[in-house]
């Protein structure tokens, strides 16, 4: 005959209790800025010839004089800049739980005749 006895076997497993959700928003902001720029304009000034002036001028084939007129061009560029890093950590805590269970135990009685 075999005698059996129950023993308490307590185990544990991980059960999900919730989630962490991160949401990223992008805001757009209109930015206006005043930027000074230079522009060249041609002006004509008439002067009397001075002594020793050779009188030679550079002319184009059609007889006109070409003077380059320059204007500053505004250049706008955008770049992505890291402003912040977000770190999410999980924390593990240990708690003691009270566990109760009913155990059965077999007893063998021997009767001799």
TACORDA-V537139 format. One record per residue. N is the residue number from 1. SS is DSSP state (alpha for helix, beta for strand, coil for the rest). PHI is phi in degrees with one decimal (999 if undefined). BURIAL is # if it has 24 or more other ideal C-beta (glycine too) atoms within 12 Angstrom, else .. Layout:
n = (N & N)
ss = (SS & SS)
phi = (PHI & PHI)
burial = (BURIAL & BURIAL)
This chain:
n = (1 & 2 & 3 & 4 & 5 & 6 & 7 & 8 & 9 & 10 & 11 & 12 & 13 & 14 & 15 & 16 & 17 & 18 & 19 & 20 & 21 & 22 & 23 & 24 & 25 & 26 & 27 & 28 & 29 & 30 & 31 & 32 & 33 & 34 & 35 & 36 & 37 & 38 & 39 & 40 & 41 & 42 & 43 & 44 & 45 & 46 & 47 & 48 & 49 & 50 & 51 & 52 & 53 & 54 & 55 & 56 & 57 & 58 & 59 & 60 & 61 & 62 & 63 & 64 & 65 & 66 & 67 & 68 & 69 & 70 & 71 & 72 & 73 & 74 & 75 & 76 & 77 & 78 & 79 & 80 & 81 & 82 & 83 & 84 & 85 & 86 & 87 & 88 & 89 & 90 & 91 & 92 & 93 & 94 & 95 & 96 & 97 & 98 & 99 & 100 & 101 & 102 & 103 & 104 & 105 & 106 & 107 & 108 & 109 & 110 & 111 & 112 & 113)
ss = (coil & coil & coil & coil & beta & coil & coil & coil & coil & coil & coil & coil & coil & coil & coil & coil & coil & coil & coil & coil & coil & coil & coil & coil & coil & coil & coil & coil & coil & coil & coil & coil & coil & coil & coil & coil & coil & coil & beta & coil & coil & coil & coil & coil & coil & coil & coil & coil & coil & coil & coil & coil & coil & coil & coil & coil & coil & coil & coil & coil & coil & coil & coil & coil & coil & coil & coil & coil & coil & coil & beta & coil & coil & coil & coil & coil & coil & coil & coil & coil & coil & coil & coil & coil & coil & coil & coil & coil & coil & coil & coil & coil & coil & coil & coil & coil & coil & coil & coil & coil & coil & coil & coil & coil & beta & coil & coil & coil & coil & coil & coil & coil & coil)
phi = (999 & -110.9 & -111.1 & -112.9 & -145.3 & -85.0 & -121.4 & -83.6 & -118.6 & -101.7 & -123.6 & -145.9 & -143.6 & -79.8 & -126.5 & -67.0 & -116.6 & 165.8 & -131.1 & -108.4 & -112.4 & -110.9 & -127.7 & -113.0 & -112.2 & -118.6 & -106.2 & -113.3 & -127.1 & -79.7 & -120.9 & -123.9 & -145.2 & -83.5 & -126.7 & -74.3 & -138.1 & -100.5 & -137.3 & -92.1 & -126.9 & -89.9 & -124.8 & -108.2 & -125.8 & -101.9 & -120.5 & -76.5 & -63.3 & -98.0 & -67.5 & 88.5 & -72.1 & -73.4 & 82.4 & -84.2 & -130.4 & -88.0 & -123.2 & -82.0 & -56.1 & -85.8 & 95.3 & -95.8 & -104.8 & -103.3 & -121.9 & -71.7 & -112.1 & -108.7 & -138.7 & -72.4 & -103.7 & -80.7 & -117.8 & -117.2 & -135.8 & -121.0 & -142.3 & -87.9 & -122.9 & -73.6 & -107.4 & -160.8 & -120.1 & -107.2 & -114.4 & -113.1 & -119.9 & -99.1 & -117.2 & -108.3 & -118.8 & -111.9 & -122.3 & -98.9 & -110.2 & -89.2 & -118.8 & -124.7 & -152.1 & -96.1 & -106.7 & -108.9 & -133.4 & -92.2 & -119.2 & -111.9 & -103.2 & -110.0 & -117.7 & -104.0 & -114.5)
burial = (. & . & . & . & . & . & . & . & . & . & . & . & . & . & . & . & . & . & . & . & . & . & . & . & . & . & . & . & . & . & . & . & . & . & . & . & . & . & . & . & . & . & . & . & . & . & . & . & . & . & . & . & . & . & . & . & . & . & . & . & . & . & . & . & . & . & . & . & . & . & . & . & . & . & . & . & . & . & . & . & . & . & . & . & . & . & . & . & . & . & . & . & . & . & . & . & . & . & . & . & . & . & . & . & . & . & . & . & . & . & . & . & .)
